[in-house]
Amino acid sequence: MASRGVVGIFLLSALPLLCLELRRGKPDLGIKDLILLCGRIFLLLALLTLIISVTTSWVNSFKPSQVYLKEEEEKNEKRQKLVRKKQQEAQGEKVSRYIENVLKPSQEMKLKKLEERFYQMTGETWKLSNGHKLGGDEDLELDSESQTSFETSNREAAKRRNLPKPVTNVSPPAEQPMKKEVLDLPEEPPETAEEVVTVALRCPSGRVLRRRFFKSCSSQVLFDWMMKLGYRTSLYSLSTSFPRRPLEVEAGWSLQDIGITVDTVLNVEEKEQSS
């Protein structure tokens, strides 16, 4: 393709030469002169074409062909794929032989040993035998030695299974909790009322409860409130915070009589049980 293009270029360049020859001092050219001129031009073109073809072939001989390189690369890739495939097949065959000849037999032996140990512990060693056919002359009898061994192993397993029964202590029925007495407390006065004090009870659990009472209320109302909260007077008592002393209550005394004239905090404390 390159040589054809070069030839076309030279043909186009030969036209100006022909025009120059025609414009020279010979206005009238004969047929012979025109033939000679054309022959010279074609000879020059043939010479140039030969030179170009030789030079291009010589230059191309030093350059490696891309097509040849691609074919070589494809061949190399195919060879590598075949080699890898053969290696994978050989490795797979080795793995399968190892599994069949080594892993499976060892696993079967382990399972068999575990099965024998399990049946020996449970006393069912008869399951390890192959069994015997029933009926007619084809019946097979166990040997006396194997039969005695089976019986002894069964007895030992039965002894191991006969463990002493655990003694269960029958706990006495739980005492039913005593029902709380329903106590009626006086209505809580409003905050704006006069002659009112706020009493706070600090329980053993840490909870603090507050309630308002009239100073003229009976002092027994404090213990009624404590019992209504679930603390019985037989087990718990009331005491002042500071100074710490037990609260003394008598019948007919009001809150003002026992010294509760301002807001007070009382502690609910467990009584000390006398030995």
C-alpha positions in Angstrom: 0.0 0.0 0.0 2.9 2.4 0.8 4.6 1.7 -2.5 1.4 2.3 -4.5 1.0 5.7 -2.8 4.6 6.6 -3.6 4.1 5.7 -7.3 1.0 7.9 -7.4 2.9 10.8 -5.9 5.7 10.5 -8.5 3.2 10.3 -11.4 1.6 13.5 -10.2 5.1 15.1 -9.9 6.0 14.0 -13.4 3.2 16.1 -15.0 5.1 19.4 -14.2 8.2 18.0 -15.9 6.2 17.2 -19.0 4.8 20.7 -19.0 8.3 22.2 -18.7 9.6 20.2 -21.6 6.7 21.3 -23.7 7.4 25.0 -23.0 11.0 24.9 -24.0 12.2 26.4 -27.3 10.6 23.7 -29.4 7.1 24.7 -29.9 6.3 21.9 -32.3 7.0 18.5 -30.8 6.7 15.4 -32.8 5.4 12.1 -31.8 8.9 10.7 -31.5 9.9 13.4 -29.0 6.8 12.7 -26.9 7.4 9.0 -26.8 11.0 9.6 -25.7 9.9 12.0 -23.0 7.3 9.5 -21.7 9.9 6.7 -21.7 12.3 8.8 -19.6 9.5 9.5 -17.1 8.5 5.9 -16.8 12.1 4.8 -16.4 12.6 7.3 -13.6 9.4 6.2 -11.9 10.4 2.5 -12.2 13.9 3.3 -10.7 12.3 5.2 -7.8 9.8 2.4 -7.2 12.5 -0.2 -7.0 14.6 1.9 -4.6 11.6 2.5 -2.3 10.5 -1.2 -2.3 14.0 -2.4 -1.5 14.5 0.2 1.3 11.1 -0.6 2.9 11.7 -4.4 2.9 15.1 -3.8 4.4 13.7 -1.6 7.1 10.9 -4.0 7.9 13.3 -6.9 8.3 14.7 -5.2 11.5 11.3 -4.7 13.0 9.5 -7.7 14.7 6.1 -8.4 13.5 3.2 -7.7 15.9 1.2 -10.5 14.5 4.0 -12.9 15.2 4.3 -11.6 18.7 0.6 -12.0 19.4 0.6 -15.6 18.1 3.6 -16.4 20.4 1.8 -14.9 23.4 -1.3 -16.8 22.7 0.7 -20.0 22.4 2.5 -19.4 25.7 -0.8 -18.7 27.5 -2.3 -21.9 26.2 0.8 -23.9 27.3 0.6 -22.3 30.8 -3.1 -23.1 31.1 -2.5 -26.7 30.1 0.3 -27.0 32.6 -1.8 -25.5 35.4 -4.7 -27.8 34.6 -2.5 -30.9 34.7 -1.0 -29.7 38.0 -4.5 -29.2 39.5 -5.6 -32.6 38.3 -2.6 -34.3 39.8 -3.1 -32.4 43.1 -6.8 -33.4 43.2 -5.9 -37.1 42.6 -3.4 -36.9 45.5 -6.0 -35.4 47.8 -8.6 -38.0 46.8 -6.2 -40.9 47.4 -5.2 -39.4 50.8 -8.8 -39.1 51.8 -9.7 -42.6 50.7 -6.6 -44.4 52.0 -5.8 -42.4 55.2 -8.6 -40.1 56.5 -11.6 -42.4 56.0 -10.1 -45.5 57.6 -8.8 -43.5 60.6 -12.3 -41.9 61.1 -14.0 -45.2 60.8 -11.7 -46.7 63.5 -12.3 -43.8 65.8 -16.1 -44.1 65.4 -15.9 -47.9 66.0 -13.9 -47.4 69.2 -16.3 -44.8 70.5 -19.3 -47.0 69.7 -17.7 -50.0 71.5 -16.9 -47.8 74.6 -20.5 -46.4 74.6 -22.1 -49.9 74.4 -19.7 -51.2 77.1 -20.7 -48.4 79.5 -24.4 -48.9 78.8 -24.2 -52.7 79.1 -25.5 -53.2 75.5 -22.5 -55.1 74.2 -24.8 -57.5 72.4 -25.3 -54.8 69.8 -21.7 -55.2 68.8 -22.2 -58.8 67.6 -23.3 -59.6 64.1 -26.5 -61.3 65.2 -27.9 -64.8 64.4 -30.4 -66.1 62.0 -33.6 -67.6 63.4 -35.4 -70.8 62.5 -34.5 -74.4 61.4 -31.1 -75.9 61.2 -29.5 -72.6 60.2 -29.6 -71.3 63.8 -26.2 -70.5 65.3 -25.3 -70.7 69.0 -23.0 -68.4 70.8 -19.9 -69.9 72.4 -20.0 -70.3 76.1 -17.0 -68.0 76.7 -18.5 -65.1 74.6 -21.8 -65.6 76.4 -20.3 -65.4 79.9 -18.2 -62.4 78.9 -21.4 -60.6 77.7 -23.2 -61.5 80.9 -20.4 -60.2 83.1 -20.1 -57.0 81.2 -23.8 -56.5 81.4 -23.8 -57.1 85.1 -21.0 -54.6 85.6 -22.8 -52.0 83.6 -26.0 -52.7 85.6 -24.1 -52.2 88.8 -22.7 -48.9 87.5 -26.2 -47.8 86.6 -27.6 -48.7 90.0 -26.6 -45.5 91.7 -28.0 -44.6 95.1 -31.1 -42.5 94.8 -30.6 -38.9 95.9 -32.2 -38.1 99.2 -34.6 -35.3 98.8 -35.3 -33.3 101.9 -38.9 -32.5 102.0 -39.1 -28.9 103.1 -41.9 -28.0 105.5 -44.6 -25.9 104.0 -43.8 -22.3 104.0 -45.5 -20.2 106.5 -48.1 -18.0 104.9 -47.3 -14.4 105.4 -49.5 -12.7 107.9 -52.1 -10.4 106.5 -51.4 -6.7 107.1 -53.9 -5.0 109.3 -55.9 -2.4 107.5 -55.4 0.8 109.5 -57.2 4.0 108.9 -55.1 7.1 109.0 -56.5 10.6 109.4 -56.9 12.6 106.2 -53.7 14.5 105.2 -54.2 18.2 105.8 -53.4 20.7 103.0 -50.1 22.6 103.0 -51.7 25.9 103.7 -53.4 24.7 106.9 -52.2 25.9 110.3 -50.8 23.8 113.1 -49.4 21.3 110.6 -46.1 19.4 110.6 -44.4 17.2 108.0 -43.1 13.9 109.2 -40.6 11.9 107.1 -39.9 8.2 107.7 -36.5 6.9 106.6 -37.0 3.1 106.0 -34.3 0.5 106.3 -34.3 0.1 102.5 -33.3 3.7 102.1 -36.7 4.9 100.9 -38.0 8.2 102.5 -41.7 8.8 102.8 -43.3 12.1 103.9 -46.8 12.9 105.2 -48.4 15.9 106.9 -50.3 15.7 110.2 -52.0 18.1 112.6 -50.0 18.7 115.7 -53.1 17.8 117.7 -53.2 14.2 116.2 -52.5 11.3 118.5 -48.9 10.2 118.6 -50.1 6.6 118.0 -50.8 7.7 114.3 -47.0 7.4 113.6 -46.9 3.7 114.5 -50.1 3.1 112.6 -48.5 4.7 109.5 -45.4 2.6 110.0 -47.5 -0.6 110.2 -49.5 0.4 107.2 -46.1 0.6 105.3 -45.4 -3.0 106.3 -43.2 -2.6 109.4 -44.8 -4.3 112.4 -44.3 -2.8 115.8 -43.1 -6.1 117.2 -40.1 -6.0 114.9 -39.4 -2.3 114.2 -39.4 0.9 116.2 -39.2 4.6 115.6 -36.3 6.9 116.7 -35.4 10.5 116.3 -32.5 11.4 114.0 -30.6 13.9 116.2 -30.2 13.3 119.0 -30.7 9.7 118.3 -33.2 8.2 120.8 -36.2 6.0 120.7 -39.5 7.7 120.3 -41.6 7.5 123.5 -45.3 7.3 122.9 -48.1 7.0 125.5 -51.8 6.8 125.1 -53.5 10.2 125.0 -50.3 12.1 124.0 -50.4 14.2 120.8 -47.6 14.9 118.4 -47.0 18.2 120.1 -46.8 16.5 123.5 -43.9 14.2 122.3 -42.0 17.2 120.9 -42.9 17.1 117.2 -43.7 20.7 116.7 -41.7 21.3 113.5 -40.9 19.2 110.4 -39.2 16.0 111.7 -37.4 13.0 110.2 -37.8 9.7 112.0 -35.9 6.5 111.4 -37.5 3.1 111.1 -35.1 0.7 112.9 -35.1 -3.0 113.6 -35.4 -4.0 117.2 -32.6 -5.9 118.8 -33.8 -9.4 119.6 -33.0 -10.5 123.1 -31.2 -13.8 123.3 
